[in-house]
Amino acid sequence: MDDITILWADDEIKLLKPQIIYLEKKGYNVITVSNGHDALEEVEEHMGNIDVIFLDENMPGVSGLDTLPQIKEILPNVPVVMITKNEEEGVMEQAIGAQINDYLIKPVNPVQILTSIRKLIDSSRLVREQTATDYQQEFRKIFMEINSGLDYNQWADIYKKIIHWELKLDNSKTVSMSEILSTQKEQANSEFSKFVERNYLDWIESDEDAPVMSHDLLRSMVFPDVNEERPTFFLLLDNLRYDQWKMIEPIVTEYFRIEEEDYFYSILPTTTQYSRNSIFAGLMPSEIEEYFPDCWLNDKDKGGKNMHEEKLLGEQIRRTFRKNIKFGYQKITTVERGKHLVDNIRNYLNNDFTAIVYNFIDMLSHARTEMEILKELASDEKAYRSLTRSWFEHSSIWEALKIIAEHDVQLFIATDHGSIRVHEPTKVVGDRETTTNLRYKVGKNLQYNRKDVLDVRNPVDAKLPTPNVSSTFIFAKNDKFFLYPNNYNHYNKYYKNTFQHGGISLEEVIIPIVKLRSKKV
């Protein structure tokens, strides 16, 4: 309540002395005026200090309703409570239309006034304090769980808990607790990286006691639900993290109901070239290279690395289904292709299965690295999430989804990998053939800090291609990013705090797969 100032405009202000004394005893500062003109003068004089305005609707001269729009021009974000003797519906509609935040009917008592103030001003503080208290209680539980030898399901649960609190603390603007949570997330990523390092090659060697991974996704979690009763759409939003899904979830659920929200693990490297090809092929990268050599290019090969997803998808469908499945595939990489999708989306209702790949979030993360304006727009995790929501709400893919929502359809929303905001550089030395990626590298005779990476000296063990006989893959852990010694300080400054992918972190590896059904059924 400290430094909370109320402006109260009422032509009967002298009669309100008891209420004003009551507020002052509660610690509020109250400025009183008896007409609209004086109210506007006080607003202009104290515009930086006024927190809430009480405005009498029926003052002589300039009424409260006439004063309100002028106040809003000067202080558009300061809440206004209209006080009136008139309970007519038209007056209330006019006041609400003019952006009042609350209204009270005369005579008003001190408790009503205090309740209104707390609802408008103190509620955010109370939410902040309660949220901080709740997280403090949860902090130790999460800390104990992180260090308790979790399995892959439990790690997914921990990640979801962390994101839940991250979003909750963001919404309540609890800055001090957000900083503590950020530290806890770093600790979780450190332990998760060790967990992946211990188990990854075993998962790849055997499907038993392993999470569903990129190459298993369609076969395990999507294809079993494809049937002739309704069309199935599989939307892959490139580089969509779990927290970004939670930002667009309220938009999607206006038209679709969630039947199941699940997760899977991206293979390594957590990049489009590897993970997305594996999703559509139903194979690991070395298997794609072996069985479909024309569909695979290694990192240093020239050409697009994801140009054959439709063919790989068709082959996986042919292997999986004994009967003929009518399927379609669309990749949206430009505004024109997005418009084409909206114009033709109804045609895909004739398919049993349609896959749509939408490349925006990945392009956003890359563009953010290159463009200063986007670095400001997506300056941190919260801003990055907000930008994702804003894009989706106005995107062509959402326009297309609203069209198919008018029909009985099944929709899966998934991704290929996530991304992490990198903070700590780690030096790597390699020859000219070493790849340039910041979160993973492939090369010969690599020199690196072993504690910062998961290294795979024999790529065959991870079912990865082997560009050269002595090729080694290394994957950055936690929030590390790889830099060469040359121009080290320059590139450290350039890439620090950018969103990258390819390595091992909760954000990159544990990613959402959501099953939905249109509400029009």
C-alpha positions in Angstrom: 0.0 0.0 0.0 3.0 2.3 0.3 3.0 5.2 -2.2 -0.4 4.2 -3.6 -2.2 7.4 -4.6 -6.0 7.7 -5.2 -7.6 10.6 -7.1 -11.2 11.0 -6.0 -13.5 13.3 -7.9 -17.0 13.9 -6.5 -19.2 17.0 -6.2 -20.2 15.7 -2.7 -16.6 15.1 -1.7 -17.1 16.8 1.8 -19.7 14.2 2.6 -17.1 11.5 1.9 -14.7 12.5 4.6 -15.2 9.3 6.7 -14.4 7.1 3.7 -11.3 9.2 2.9 -10.0 9.1 6.5 -10.6 5.3 6.5 -8.4 5.0 3.4 -5.7 7.3 4.8 -5.5 5.2 7.9 -5.1 2.1 5.7 -2.0 3.8 4.2 -3.3 5.2 1.0 -2.7 8.8 -0.3 -5.9 10.5 -1.4 -6.2 13.6 -3.6 -9.7 15.0 -3.6 -11.5 17.3 -6.1 -15.1 18.3 -6.5 -15.5 18.6 -10.3 -14.2 17.2 -13.7 -12.1 20.3 -14.5 -10.1 20.0 -11.3 -9.8 16.2 -11.8 -8.1 16.8 -15.2 -5.8 19.4 -13.7 -4.7 16.9 -11.0 -4.2 14.2 -13.6 -1.9 16.4 -15.6 0.0 17.6 -12.5 0.4 14.2 -10.9 0.2 11.9 -13.9 3.2 9.8 -12.9 1.9 9.3 -9.3 -1.8 8.4 -9.6 -2.5 4.7 -9.2 -6.4 4.6 -9.3 -9.2 7.2 -9.9 -12.6 7.3 -8.4 -14.9 9.3 -10.6 -18.5 10.4 -9.8 -20.7 9.8 -12.8 -23.1 12.7 -12.2 -21.1 15.8 -11.3 -22.5 19.1 -12.4 -20.8 20.9 -15.3 -18.5 18.3 -16.8 -19.9 14.9 -15.8 -17.8 11.9 -14.9 -18.7 10.2 -18.3 -17.5 13.3 -20.1 -14.3 13.5 -18.0 -13.4 9.9 -18.4 -12.3 9.9 -22.1 -10.1 12.9 -21.4 -8.5 11.1 -18.4 -7.9 8.0 -20.5 -6.1 10.1 -23.1 -3.6 11.2 -20.5 -3.5 8.0 -18.3 -4.7 5.2 -20.5 -3.4 2.4 -18.1 -4.6 3.8 -14.8 -7.7 2.0 -13.5 -10.9 4.1 -13.1 -13.8 3.3 -10.8 -17.1 4.9 -11.7 -19.3 5.8 -8.8 -23.0 6.5 -9.6 -26.5 6.7 -8.2 -27.9 5.7 -11.6 -28.4 1.9 -12.0 -29.8 2.2 -15.5 -28.4 -0.4 -17.9 -27.6 2.2 -20.6 -25.4 4.3 -18.3 -23.5 1.3 -17.2 -22.9 0.1 -20.8 -21.7 3.6 -21.7 -19.3 3.7 -18.8 -18.0 0.2 -19.5 -17.6 1.1 -23.2 -15.5 4.0 -22.1 -13.1 1.6 -20.4 -13.9 1.9 -16.7 -12.4 -0.9 -14.6 -15.0 -1.1 -11.9 -18.1 0.7 -10.7 -19.8 1.3 -7.3 -23.4 2.3 -6.6 -24.0 5.1 -4.1 -24.0 5.2 -1.1 -20.6 3.5 -0.9 -19.2 2.2 2.3 -15.4 2.0 3.2 -15.3 -1.8 2.8 -16.7 -1.6 -0.8 -14.1 1.0 -1.7 -11.2 -0.9 -0.1 -12.3 -4.1 -1.9 -12.4 -2.3 -5.3 -8.9 -0.9 -4.7 -7.4 -4.2 -3.7 -9.1 -5.8 -6.7 -7.5 -3.3 -9.0 -4.2 -2.4 -7.4 -3.3 -4.9 -4.6 -4.4 -8.0 -6.5 -1.3 -8.1 -8.5 0.8 -7.7 -5.4 -1.1 -10.4 -3.6 -0.8 -12.8 -6.5 2.9 -12.0 -6.7 3.4 -12.8 -3.0 1.3 -16.0 -3.1 3.1 -17.2 -6.2 6.5 -16.5 -4.6 5.4 -18.4 -1.5 4.1 -21.4 -3.5 7.3 -21.6 -5.6 9.4 -21.4 -2.4 7.6 -24.5 -1.1 8.0 -26.2 -4.5 11.7 -25.3 -4.9 13.0 -27.8 -2.5 10.8 -30.6 -3.9 12.2 -29.9 -7.4 15.7 -29.7 -6.1 15.4 -33.1 -4.4 13.9 -34.7 -7.5 16.6 -33.4 -9.8 19.2 -35.2 -7.7 17.3 -38.4 -7.1 18.2 -40.5 -10.2 15.3 -39.8 -12.4 14.2 -41.9 -15.5 13.2 -40.4 -18.8 9.5 -40.0 -17.8 10.4 -38.3 -14.6 12.7 -35.9 -16.4 9.8 -34.9 -18.7 7.7 -34.3 -15.6 10.4 -32.1 -14.0 10.8 -30.1 -17.2 7.0 -29.5 -17.3 7.0 -28.4 -13.7 9.8 -26.0 -14.3 8.0 -24.5 -17.3 4.8 -24.3 -15.3 6.5 -22.2 -12.7 8.4 -20.2 -15.3 5.1 -19.1 -16.9 3.4 -18.6 -13.6 6.2 -16.4 -12.3 6.3 -14.5 -15.6 2.6 -13.8 -15.4 2.8 -12.6 -11.8 5.9 -10.5 -12.5 7.7 -12.1 -9.6 11.2 -11.1 -10.6 13.2 -12.3 -7.6 11.7 -15.8 -7.8 12.2 -15.9 -11.6 15.9 -15.4 -11.0 16.0 -18.3 -8.5 14.0 -20.5 -11.0 16.5 -19.7 -13.7 19.3 -21.0 -11.5 17.3 -24.1 -10.8 16.7 -24.7 -14.5 20.4 -24.4 -15.1 21.0 -27.0 -12.4 18.3 -29.3 -13.9 19.9 -29.0 -17.4 23.3 -29.9 -15.9 21.9 -33.1 -14.3 19.8 -33.9 -17.4 22.9 -33.6 -19.7 24.6 -36.2 -17.5 21.5 -38.4 -17.6 21.5 -38.3 -21.5 25.2 -38.9 -21.6 24.8 -42.1 -19.5 21.9 -43.5 -21.4 21.7 -42.2 -25.0 23.7 -44.9 -26.7 21.7 -47.6 -24.8 18.5 -46.1 -26.0 19.7 -46.1 -29.6 20.9 -49.7 -29.4 17.7 -51.0 -28.0 14.1 -49.8 -28.0 13.5 -51.4 -24.6 13.4 -49.0 -21.7 13.9 -46.1 -24.0 11.7 -43.0 -24.6 9.8 -42.6 -27.8 12.3 -40.7 -30.0 12.2 -38.9 -33.3 12.4 -42.1 -35.5 9.7 -43.8 -33.5 7.3 -40.8 -33.3 4.9 -41.4 -36.2 4.9 -45.2 -35.8 4.3 -45.1 -32.1 2.2 -42.0 -31.4 0.4 -41.0 -34.6 -0.1 -43.8 -37.1 -2.1 -46.0 -34.6 -4.8 -43.3 -34.6 -5.0 -42.9 -38.4 -8.3 -44.3 -39.7 -11.0 -43.9 -42.4 -13.5 -42.3 -40.0 -12.0 -38.9 -40.1 -9.0 -37.1 -41.7 -5.8 -36.9 -39.7 -3.5 -33.8 -39.9 0.0 -33.9 -38.5 1.3 -30.3 -38.1 5.0 -30.1 -37.4 6.0 -26.6 -36.2 9.7 -26.5 -36.6 11.7 -25.7 -33.4 8.7 -25.5 -31.1 9.6 -25.8 -27.4 7.2 -27.0 -24.7 6.9 -23.5 -23.2 6.1 -22.1 -26.7 3.4 -24.7 -27.1 1.8 -23.6 -23.8 1.7 -20.1 -25.2 -0.3 -21.0 -28.3 -2.4 -23.7 -26.5 -5.1 -21.2 -25.5 -5.5 -20.1 -29.1 -5.6 -23.6 -30.5 -8.2 -24.8 -27.9 -10.7 -22.2 -29.0 -11.4 -24.5 -31.9 -9.9 -27.9 -30.9 -10.1 -29.9 -27.7 -7.0 -31.6 -26.4 -7.4 -35.4 -26.2 -3.8 -36.1 -25.0 -0.7 -34.0 -24.4 2.5 -36.0 -24.5 6.2 -35.7 -25.2 9.0 -37.4 -27.0 12.8 -37.1 -27.1 14.6 -35.7 -30.1 17.5 -37.7 -31.4 21.0 -36.1 -31.4 21.9 -33.8 -33.0 18.8 -31.9 -32.1 18.6 -30.1 -35.5 16.2 -30.2 -38.4 18.6 -32.1 -40.7 18.8 -35.0 -38.4 15.6 -35.1 -36.2 13.1 -34.1 -38.8 14.4 -36.5 -41.5 14.2 -39.2 -38.9 10.6 -38.4 -38.0 9.4 -38.7 -41.6 11.6 -41.6 -42.5 11.0 -43.6 -39.3 14.7 -44.3 -39.4 17.9 -43.1 -37.8 20.2 -41.0 -39.9 22.7 -43.7 -40.8 19.7 -45.9 -41.8 18.4 -43.2 -44.1 21.8 -42.9 -45.7 22.0 -46.7 -46.2 18.5 -47.3 -47.5 17.8 -44.0 -49.3 21.3 -42.6 -50.2 19.7 -40.1 -52.6 17.7 -38.6 -49.7 20.7 -37.9 -47.4 23.3 -35.2 -47.4 26.0 -34.9 -44.7 26.7 -31.5 -43.0 29.4 -30.4 -45.4 27.6 -31.6 -48.6 26.1 -28.8 -50.7 22.3 -28.7 -51.1 19.1 -28.7 -49.0 19.2 -31.2 -46.2 15.5 -31.8 -45.9 14.4 -31.9 -49.5 13.0 -35.5 -49.5 10.7 -35.6 -46.5 7.7 -36.4 -48.7 9.4 -39.4 -50.2 10.6 -40.6 -46.8 7.1 -40.2 -45.4 5.6 -42.1 -48.2 8.0 -45.0 -47.7 7.3 -45.1 -44.0 3.6 -45.1 -44.6 4.0 -48.0 -47.1 6.0 -50.0 -44.6 3.5 -49.3 -41.7 0.1 -49.8 -43.3 -1.0 -52.9 -45.1 -3.7 -51.1 -46.9 -3.5 -48.1 -49.2 -3.4 -44.8 -47.3 -4.1 -41.6 -49.1 -1.7 -39.0 -47.8 -0.5 -35.5 -48.5 2.5 -33.4 -47.6 3.0 -29.7 -47.5 6.0 -27.6 -46.4 5.4 -23.9 -45.7 8.5 -21.8 -45.9 7.2 -18.5 -47.5 4.2 -16.2 -47.2 3.0 -17.3 -50.7 3.1 -20.9 -49.7 1.1 -20.1 -46.6 -1.6 -18.3 -48.6 -1.7 -21.3 -51.0 -2.2 -23.6 -48.0 -5.2 -21.6 -46.7 -6.7 -21.5 -50.2 -6.4 -25.3 -50.7 -6.7 -26.7 -47.2 -10.2 -28.1 -47.8 -8.8 -30.4 -50.5 -6.7 -32.2 -47.9 -9.9 -33.2 -46.1 -10.1 -36.0 -48.7 -6.8 -37.5 -47.4 -6.5 -40.1 -44.7 -3.3 -38.4 -43.5 -1.8 -35.0 -44.2 1.5 -33.8 -42.9 2.2 -30.0 -42.8 5.6 -28.7 -42.0 5.7 -25.0 -41.0 9.0 -23.3 -40.8 8.8 -20.1 -38.9 10.1 -20.5 -35.3 13.3 -22.0 -36.6 13.7 -19.0 -39.0 12.9 -16.7 -36.1 15.6 -18.1 -33.9 18.2 -17.8 -36.8 17.0 -14.3 -37.8 17.2 -13.2 -34.1 20.9 -14.0 -34.2 21.5 -11.9 -37.3 19.1 -9.0 -36.8 19.4 -6.4 -34.0 15.7 -5.5 -34.1 14.7 -9.1 -33.4 17.3 -9.3 -30.6 15.3 -6.6 -28.9 11.9 -8.0 -29.7 13.0 -11.5 -28.4 15.4 -10.3 -25.8 14.7 -13.1 -23.3 12.7 -16.3 -22.8 9.5 -14.4 -22.0 9.8 -12.1 -25.0 10.6 -15.1 -27.2 7.5 -16.9 -26.1 5.4 -13.8 -26.6 6.7 -13.3 -30.1 5.8 -16.9 -30.9 2.2 -16.4 -29.7 1.8 -13.2 -31.6 3.1 -14.9 -34.8 0.9 -17.9 -34.5 -2.3 -15.9 -33.8 -1.8 -14.0 -37.1 -0.3 -16.8 -39.1 -1.6 -18.6 -42.2 -1.3 -21.9 -40.5 -3.8 -20.8 -37.9 -6.2 -19.6 -40.6 -5.9 -23.0 -42.2 -6.5 -24.8 -38.9 -9.7 -22.8 -38.3 -11.0 -23.9 -41.6 -10.5 -27.6 -41.0 -11.9 -27.2 -37.5 -15.3 -26.8 -39.1 -15.1 -30.5 -39.9 -14.6 -33.7 -37.9 -10.8 -34.0 -38.0 -8.0 -35.3 -35.8 -5.0 -33.0 -35.4 -1.5 -33.8 -34.1 0.8 -30.8 -33.3 4.4 -31.7 -32.8 7.9 -30.4 -33.5 11.3 -31.8 -34.4 13.5 -30.2 -31.7 13.6 -27.2 -29.4 16.2 -24.6 -28.7 18.2 -23.1 -25.8 19.5 -19.6 -25.1 23.2 -20.1 -24.9 25.4 -18.3 -22.3 28.8 -20.1 -21.9 31.3 -20.5 -24.7 33.6 -23.5 -24.8 36.6 -23.8 -27.1 36.9 -26.3 -29.9 39.8 -26.8 -32.3 39.3 -28.6 -35.6 40.4 -28.7 -39.2 38.7 -27.0 -42.2 36.3 -29.9 -42.6 34.9 -29.4 -39.1 31.2 -28.2 -39.2 30.3 -24.7 -38.1 27.4 -25.5 -35.8 27.4 -23.9 -32.4 25.7 -26.8 -30.4 27.3 -29.8 -32.2 30.2 -30.5 -34.4 31.4 -33.2 -36.7 35.1 -33.4 -37.6 38.4 -35.2 -37.4 41.0 -34.8 -34.6 38.7 -32.5 -32.6 40.1 -30.9 -29.5 37.6 -29.9 -26.8 36.9 -29.8 -23.1 35.5 -33.2 -22.3 33.3 -32.0 -19.4 31.4 -29.7 -21.7 30.3 -32.3 -24.3 29.0 -35.7 -25.0 31.4 -37.1 -27.6 30.6 -40.0 -29.9 33.9 -41.2 -31.3 32.3 -43.9 -33.3 29.2 -42.4 -35.0 27.9 -45.9 -35.9 27.1 -46.4 -32.1 24.6 -43.5 -32.3 23.4 -44.6 -35.8 24.9 -41.4 -37.3 26.6 -41.2 -40.7 30.3 -41.3 -40.8 31.6 -38.6 -43.2 35.2 -39.8 -42.7 36.8 -42.8 -41.1 37.9 -40.9 -38.1 34.9 -38.6 -37.7 33.7 -37.7 -34.2 30.4 -36.1 -33.2 30.4 -33.8 -30.1 27.3 -32.3 -28.5 27.3 -29.3 -26.3 25.7 -29.8 -22.8 23.7 -27.3 -20.7 23.9 -23.8 -22.2 27.4 -24.1 -23.7 28.2 -23.1 -27.3 31.2 -23.9 -29.4 33.7 -21.3 -30.5 37.0 -21.6 -32.3 40.0 -19.8 -30.8 40.2 -17.4 -33.7 38.3 -14.1 -33.0 37.1 -15.8 -29.8 35.9 -12.6 -28.0 34.2 -11.2 -31.1 32.1 -14.4 -31.7 31.5 -14.8 -28.0 29.8 -11.4 -27.9 28.0 -12.1 -31.2 26.4 -15.4 -30.2 26.0 -15.1 -26.5 22.3 -15.1 -25.4 21.2 -16.3 -28.9 18.8 -19.2 -29.3 20.6 -22.3 -30.7 19.9 -26.0 -31.1 21.8 -29.2 -31.8 23.0 -30.1 -28.3 21.7 -31.5 -25.1 19.3 -29.6 -22.9 15.7 -30.1 -21.6 14.6 -27.4 -24.0 16.1 -29.1 -27.1 15.5 -32.7 -26.3 12.1 -33.0 -24.5 9.5 -31.8 -26.9 5.7 -31.8 -27.2 3.3 -34.0 -29.2 -0.3 -33.1 -28.7 -3.4 -35.0 -30.0 -6.5 -32.9 -30.6 -10.0 -33.2 -32.1 -12.1 -30.4 -33.6 -14.9 -29.2 -31.4 -17.4 -29.3 -34.2 -18.3 -33.0 -33.4 
